[in-house]
Amino acid sequence: MSYNLLLVDDDAAFRFEFCDCFEGYDITQAADGEAALSILKKPNTIDLVLLDVEMPGIKGNEVLLEMKKIKPDIKIVMLTANRSKDVVVESLKNKADEYIEKPMNVEETRRIIVKMLGEKESKGIPDTGNVKAKIDKVKNFLERNFDKKVSLKEASDYVGLSAKYLSRVFEDLAGTGFSDYKSAVKVKKARELLKQGFNVNQISDKLAYANAESFIRTFKKITGFTPALFRDRQVGKKIIHSVKKKKK
């Protein structure tokens, strides 16, 4: 069964992002309250409305009240960038079924949509377990290809997700962005190579950096040390360890 969502938001960029993340659903879009009410007044198959609180013209809570008059049993989820409890309370008093805070967390939004539709299984969006498995697969892909320039597009193609969706869920589930994780993988390998005696130019080549300067900047950003200082500290630790062994 294909579910039809009505997304009401004056922010075209947000609507595009939402549709990209939830492409498995049939999504009807409206840029303002008047357009949304017009859609509901005509014959339609809308299962769930996602309605922005702050819009030009008729405000979200007013649209909410009108929608409930037109179709009392319609499920409505409010979208709000305003974290004030008063805004949320007013929406719930006006019989909103749920609310989602912006910026949108994809997995939390997915959970709410599934709950509102009463789906026994998610249609059109990979289930959480499957998405987590794909994120782990991307991590492994990056770790095995530390010596190459891996783009977000290449990683998303590898696991069969759109680049934009992967970017969002990777940060949600991995706790860090795709690029930051990729940099951390390379720096971890760089630390090993420094301990083995490789110099900065050799390492930047091995890890597919554009140049040594780019490698040094990334290494310092993540570790707090330049590669040279990191190597000197490792040499110092070896000397101290050697002296301690001799004393014994």
GILINHU-V165584 format. One record per pair of residues at least 24 apart in sequence whose ideal C-beta (glycine too) atoms are under 7 Angstrom apart, sorted by the first residue. I is the first residue (numbers start at 1). GAP is how many residues later the second one is. Records with the same first field share a line. If there is no record, write none. Layout:
BEGIN
I: GAP / GAP
END
This chain:
BEGIN
1: 122
2: 24 / 121
3: 44 / 45 / 114 / 120
4: 24 / 41 / 42 / 43
5: 42 / 43 / 45
6: 24 / 30 / 33 / 40 / 43
7: 43
8: 25 / 28 / 41 / 42 / 43 / 44 / 55
9: 43 / 70
10: 42 / 45 / 46
17: 147
20: 142 / 144 / 145
21: 85 / 144 / 147
22: 102 / 103
24: 99 / 100 / 101
25: 99
32: 24 / 25
33: 24 / 25 / 29 / 30
34: 24
36: 27
37: 26 / 29 / 30
40: 27 / 30 / 31
41: 29
46: 28
47: 70
48: 27 / 29 / 65 / 68 / 69
49: 25 / 27
50: 27 / 29
51: 25 / 27 / 28
52: 27
53: 25 / 26 / 27 / 29 / 34 / 38
54: 28
61: 29 / 30 / 33
64: 27 / 30 / 32
65: 29
68: 27
75: 41
77: 35 / 39
105: 67
106: 62 / 63 / 66
107: 62 / 65
131: 38 / 42
132: 41
134: 25 / 27
135: 34 / 35 / 38 / 39
138: 32
139: 42
142: 39 / 40 / 43
143: 42
146: 39 / 40 / 43 / 61
147: 59 / 60 / 61
148: 60
149: 59
150: 32
152: 26
183: 35 / 39
184: 38
187: 31 / 32 / 35 / 36
190: 29 / 37
191: 39
194: 33 / 36 / 37 / 40
195: 39
200: 27
END
